[in-house]
Amino acid sequence: MAEDSDSVLNNPRDFTVTALKGFCMGAADVVPGVSGGTMAFILGLYQRLLAAISAFDAVTLKLLLSAKLRKAWVRVDAVFLITLGFGIAGAVVFFTRVVPLPKLIETHSELIYGLFFGLIVGSAAVLIRSLESLRTGDYLGLCAGAIIGFVIVNLVPVQTPTSAWFVALSGALAISAMLLPGISGSFILLILQKYAYVFEGLGRLDFTIILPFALGCVAGLLAFSRFLSWLLTRWYRATLVTITGLLIGTLWRIWPFQERLYVTVRGKQRLLESQPVWPAVIDGTLLASAGLAVAGLTAVLIIGALARHQAR
């Protein structure tokens, strides 16, 4: 790990590539329904990311208390994490302040969700391709994952408090979902009714929201990364096919054309229920949505191909 960490520090190209991959991860996780974990897997970062996060343990703490800062720095692959973090943060700022994605989802839902749909289909295809060939048992894992994913994305959004403790809890759950390829951290925030609240807070730099959310993210990150590493070490293939099934199960909610039922709460419209529908007519919106879906699918397949080529 030391060699990898130093190579990012000493090689500007590696620094740039890692930051760009972080930007892709951040962009993916701003999107409700698209997982940053899936993007990390496609980009070949997943195992290294989990290993680096899992290294924040008692051994690292002992190194820090013993003033062995260099060893601790290398052990947690700090340069890699910092570089990746800059890319993720850049994506969050870009898609909240420059291109307000949460607003675009409300005003141009068919187009944005068309892009998301293509991204998820492409992600599922890349994950399945990584298995080379499916075995009989893999289909059971795919079906189980799809059922779990379907249930999760059809949970009715609930009204939740805006207290700091709940914002922190939302951060812990969202970051755990971000690490898991297939379930989007942003979608978990949607279920918890904290998507707009958190991203608007990030956009206006409201630290009464940012700080508890960040603390929750750190806690969730440290705890859940260990669990995922354990699963992938013991049951890699079964975990991967189940994750792919989760991704397929989310497509129900990401279908661009939905009948949405809203309720008014404190003067604001809140999504209560959403059911996929088939478009009644072929019009410009349908064609644009389909075009963006193809673009999203193509983009993920190209990214996956480039990542495989780089890994060789």
C-alpha positions as CSV (number, residue, x, y, z in Angstrom):
1,M,0.0,0.0,0.0
2,A,2.9,2.3,0.7
3,E,4.0,2.1,-2.9
4,D,0.5,2.9,-4.2
5,S,0.2,5.9,-1.8
6,D,3.6,7.3,-2.8
7,S,2.9,6.8,-6.5
8,V,-0.2,9.1,-6.3
9,L,1.9,11.7,-4.5
10,N,4.8,11.7,-6.9
11,N,3.0,11.2,-10.2
12,P,0.8,14.1,-11.3
13,R,-1.0,11.9,-13.9
14,D,-2.0,9.4,-11.2
15,F,-3.1,12.2,-9.0
16,T,-5.3,13.6,-11.8
17,V,-6.7,10.2,-12.7
18,T,-7.6,9.4,-9.1
19,A,-9.2,12.8,-8.6
20,L,-11.3,12.3,-11.8
21,K,-12.4,8.9,-10.6
22,G,-13.4,10.5,-7.4
23,F,-15.4,13.1,-9.3
24,C,-17.2,10.3,-11.1
25,M,-18.0,8.6,-7.8
26,G,-19.3,11.9,-6.3
27,A,-21.4,12.6,-9.4
28,A,-22.9,9.2,-9.2
29,D,-23.8,9.5,-5.6
30,V,-25.5,12.9,-5.9
31,V,-28.0,11.0,-8.2
32,P,-30.8,9.3,-6.4
33,G,-30.7,5.7,-7.6
34,V,-27.1,5.6,-8.8
35,S,-24.4,4.3,-6.4
36,G,-21.0,5.7,-5.9
37,G,-20.0,2.2,-4.8
38,T,-21.0,0.9,-8.2
39,M,-18.8,3.6,-9.9
40,A,-15.9,2.7,-7.6
41,F,-16.2,-0.9,-8.6
42,I,-16.4,-0.1,-12.3
43,L,-13.4,2.2,-12.0
44,G,-11.3,-0.5,-10.3
45,L,-11.1,1.4,-7.0
46,Y,-13.4,-0.7,-4.8
47,Q,-11.1,-3.1,-3.0
48,R,-8.5,-0.4,-2.5
49,L,-11.1,2.0,-1.1
50,L,-12.4,-0.6,1.4
51,A,-8.9,-1.6,2.5
52,A,-7.9,2.0,3.1
53,I,-11.0,2.9,5.1
54,S,-10.8,-0.4,7.1
55,A,-7.2,0.6,8.0
56,F,-8.6,3.2,10.4
57,D,-8.5,0.9,13.4
58,A,-6.8,0.4,16.7
59,V,-3.4,-0.3,15.0
60,T,-3.5,3.0,13.2
61,L,-4.6,4.8,16.4
62,K,-1.6,3.2,18.3
63,L,0.7,4.4,15.6
64,L,-0.7,8.0,15.9
65,L,-0.4,7.9,19.7
66,S,3.2,6.7,19.3
67,A,3.9,9.7,17.0
68,K,4.6,7.3,14.1
69,L,2.8,9.6,11.7
70,R,4.5,8.4,8.5
71,K,3.6,4.8,9.2
72,A,0.0,5.7,10.0
73,W,-0.2,7.9,6.9
74,V,1.0,5.0,4.6
75,R,-1.1,2.4,6.4
76,V,-4.4,4.2,5.7
77,D,-3.3,5.0,2.1
78,A,-3.9,8.7,3.0
79,V,-2.8,10.3,-0.3
80,F,-5.2,8.0,-2.2
81,L,-8.1,8.8,0.1
82,I,-7.4,12.6,0.1
83,T,-7.1,12.7,-3.7
84,L,-10.3,10.7,-4.1
85,G,-12.0,12.9,-1.6
86,F,-11.1,16.1,-3.5
87,G,-12.7,14.6,-6.6
88,I,-15.8,13.6,-4.7
89,A,-16.1,17.0,-3.0
90,G,-15.6,18.7,-6.4
91,A,-18.5,16.7,-7.8
92,V,-20.8,17.5,-4.9
93,V,-20.0,21.3,-5.2
94,F,-20.4,21.2,-9.0
95,F,-23.8,19.4,-8.9
96,T,-25.2,21.6,-6.1
97,R,-23.9,25.0,-6.9
98,V,-23.0,25.1,-10.6
99,V,-25.5,22.6,-12.1
100,P,-28.2,22.2,-9.4
101,L,-29.1,18.6,-10.0
102,P,-31.7,18.4,-7.2
103,K,-33.6,21.2,-8.9
104,L,-33.3,19.6,-12.4
105,I,-34.8,16.4,-11.1
106,E,-37.9,18.4,-10.2
107,T,-38.1,20.4,-13.4
108,H,-36.9,17.9,-16.0
109,S,-37.6,14.6,-14.3
110,E,-38.1,12.5,-17.5
111,L,-34.8,13.6,-19.0
112,I,-32.7,13.3,-15.9
113,Y,-34.2,9.9,-14.9
114,G,-33.7,8.7,-18.5
115,L,-29.9,9.4,-18.0
116,F,-30.0,7.7,-14.6
117,F,-31.8,4.6,-16.1
118,G,-29.1,4.2,-18.7
119,L,-26.3,4.6,-16.1
120,I,-27.8,1.9,-13.9
121,V,-28.4,-0.6,-16.8
122,G,-24.8,0.0,-17.8
123,S,-23.6,-0.5,-14.3
124,A,-25.4,-3.8,-13.9
125,A,-24.0,-5.0,-17.3
126,V,-20.4,-4.1,-16.2
127,L,-20.9,-6.0,-12.8
128,I,-22.3,-9.1,-14.6
129,R,-19.5,-9.0,-17.1
130,S,-16.9,-9.0,-14.3
131,L,-18.2,-12.4,-13.3
132,E,-17.3,-13.7,-16.8
133,S,-20.1,-16.3,-16.8
134,L,-23.1,-16.9,-14.5
135,R,-23.5,-20.1,-12.6
136,T,-26.8,-21.7,-11.5
137,G,-26.4,-20.4,-8.0
138,D,-25.7,-16.9,-9.3
139,Y,-29.3,-16.6,-10.6
140,L,-30.6,-17.2,-7.1
141,G,-28.4,-14.4,-5.8
142,L,-29.5,-12.1,-8.6
143,C,-33.2,-12.8,-7.9
144,A,-32.8,-12.3,-4.1
145,G,-30.9,-9.0,-4.6
146,A,-33.5,-7.8,-7.1
147,I,-36.3,-8.5,-4.6
148,I,-34.5,-6.7,-1.8
149,G,-33.7,-3.8,-4.1
150,F,-37.3,-3.6,-5.3
151,V,-38.6,-3.5,-1.7
152,I,-36.1,-0.8,-0.7
153,V,-36.9,1.6,-3.5
154,N,-40.6,1.2,-2.9
155,L,-40.4,2.2,0.7
156,V,-42.8,5.1,1.2
157,P,-40.9,8.3,2.0
158,V,-41.6,9.3,5.6
159,Q,-41.6,12.6,7.3
160,T,-38.5,12.9,9.5
161,P,-37.0,15.4,12.0
162,T,-34.4,17.9,11.1
163,S,-32.6,17.5,14.4
164,A,-28.8,17.2,14.3
165,W,-28.9,13.6,15.6
166,F,-31.2,12.5,12.8
167,V,-29.1,14.3,10.2
168,A,-26.1,12.4,11.5
169,L,-28.0,9.1,11.4
170,S,-29.0,9.9,7.8
171,G,-25.4,10.5,6.9
172,A,-24.3,7.2,8.4
173,L,-27.0,5.3,6.5
174,A,-26.4,7.2,3.2
175,I,-22.6,6.6,3.3
176,S,-23.1,2.9,4.0
177,A,-25.4,2.7,0.9
178,M,-22.8,4.7,-1.1
179,L,-20.2,2.0,-0.3
180,L,-22.6,-0.7,-1.4
181,P,-22.7,-1.1,-5.2
182,G,-26.4,-1.1,-6.2
183,I,-28.1,1.1,-3.6
184,S,-27.6,4.9,-3.8
185,G,-26.8,6.9,-0.8
186,S,-28.9,9.8,-2.3
187,F,-31.8,7.4,-2.6
188,I,-31.6,6.6,1.1
189,L,-31.7,10.3,1.8
190,L,-34.8,10.5,-0.4
191,I,-36.5,7.8,1.6
192,L,-35.5,9.6,4.8
193,Q,-36.8,12.9,3.4
194,K,-33.3,14.5,3.7
195,Y,-32.1,14.6,0.1
196,A,-33.1,18.2,-0.7
197,Y,-32.5,19.3,2.9
198,V,-28.9,18.0,3.0
199,F,-27.9,19.0,-0.6
200,E,-29.4,22.5,-0.2
201,G,-27.5,22.8,3.0
202,L,-24.3,21.8,1.2
203,G,-25.1,24.3,-1.6
204,R,-25.4,27.2,0.8
205,L,-22.6,26.0,3.1
206,D,-24.9,25.7,6.2
207,F,-22.6,24.0,8.7
208,T,-25.4,23.3,11.1
209,I,-26.4,20.7,8.5
210,I,-23.0,19.9,7.1
211,L,-21.2,19.1,10.4
212,P,-23.7,16.5,11.8
213,F,-24.1,15.0,8.4
214,A,-20.3,14.7,8.0
215,L,-19.9,13.1,11.5
216,G,-22.5,10.6,10.6
217,C,-20.8,9.8,7.3
218,V,-17.5,9.2,9.1
219,A,-19.0,6.9,11.6
220,G,-21.0,4.9,9.0
221,L,-17.9,4.7,6.7
222,L,-15.7,3.2,9.4
223,A,-18.2,0.7,10.6
224,F,-19.7,-0.5,7.3
225,S,-16.5,-0.7,5.3
226,R,-15.3,-3.5,7.7
227,F,-18.5,-5.4,7.2
228,L,-18.3,-5.2,3.4
229,S,-14.6,-6.2,3.5
230,W,-15.5,-9.3,5.5
231,L,-18.3,-10.2,3.1
232,L,-16.2,-9.8,0.0
233,T,-13.3,-11.8,1.6
234,R,-15.5,-14.7,2.6
235,W,-18.2,-14.8,-0.1
236,Y,-17.0,-12.6,-2.9
237,R,-19.0,-14.0,-5.8
238,A,-22.3,-14.4,-3.8
239,T,-21.9,-10.9,-2.5
240,L,-21.3,-9.5,-6.0
241,V,-24.3,-11.2,-7.7
242,T,-26.6,-10.1,-4.8
243,I,-25.3,-6.5,-5.2
244,T,-26.0,-6.7,-9.0
245,G,-29.5,-7.9,-8.2
246,L,-30.0,-5.0,-5.9
247,L,-29.0,-2.7,-8.8
248,I,-31.5,-4.4,-11.1
249,G,-34.2,-4.1,-8.5
250,T,-33.8,-0.3,-8.3
251,L,-34.7,0.1,-12.0
252,W,-38.5,0.1,-11.1
253,R,-38.2,3.4,-9.4
254,I,-35.7,4.9,-11.8
255,W,-37.9,4.4,-14.9
256,P,-38.2,7.9,-16.4
257,F,-42.0,7.9,-16.8
258,Q,-43.8,7.8,-13.5
259,E,-47.2,8.7,-12.1
260,R,-46.3,10.6,-9.0
261,L,-48.6,11.4,-6.1
262,Y,-47.6,14.4,-4.0
263,V,-48.8,15.8,-0.7
264,T,-48.4,19.3,0.6
265,V,-46.5,19.5,3.8
266,R,-45.7,22.9,5.4
267,G,-46.3,24.6,2.1
268,K,-44.0,22.3,0.1
269,Q,-44.9,19.4,-2.2
270,R,-43.5,16.0,-1.0
271,L,-43.5,12.8,-3.1
272,L,-45.8,10.3,-1.5
273,E,-46.0,7.5,-4.1
274,S,-44.6,6.8,-7.6
275,Q,-45.6,4.2,-10.1
276,P,-44.0,3.5,-13.5
277,V,-46.1,4.0,-16.6
278,W,-45.6,3.5,-20.3
279,P,-45.4,6.8,-22.3
280,A,-48.7,7.5,-24.0
281,V,-47.2,9.2,-27.0
282,I,-43.9,9.4,-28.9
283,D,-42.8,13.0,-28.5
284,G,-39.7,15.1,-28.0
285,T,-39.5,14.3,-24.3
286,L,-39.6,10.6,-24.9
287,L,-37.0,10.8,-27.6
288,A,-34.7,13.0,-25.5
289,S,-35.1,10.7,-22.5
290,A,-34.3,7.6,-24.6
291,G,-31.3,9.4,-26.1
292,L,-30.0,10.3,-22.6
293,A,-30.5,6.7,-21.5
294,V,-28.4,5.4,-24.4
295,A,-25.8,8.0,-23.6
296,G,-25.7,7.0,-19.9
297,L,-25.5,3.3,-20.9
298,T,-22.7,4.0,-23.4
299,A,-20.7,6.2,-21.0
300,V,-20.7,3.5,-18.2
301,L,-19.7,0.7,-20.7
302,I,-16.8,2.9,-22.0
303,I,-15.7,3.7,-18.5
304,G,-15.8,0.0,-17.6
305,A,-13.8,-0.9,-20.7
306,L,-11.2,1.7,-20.0
307,A,-10.9,0.5,-16.4
308,R,-10.4,-3.1,-17.5
309,H,-7.7,-2.0,-20.0
310,Q,-5.9,0.0,-17.4
311,A,-6.0,-2.9,-15.0
312,R,-4.1,-5.2,-17.5
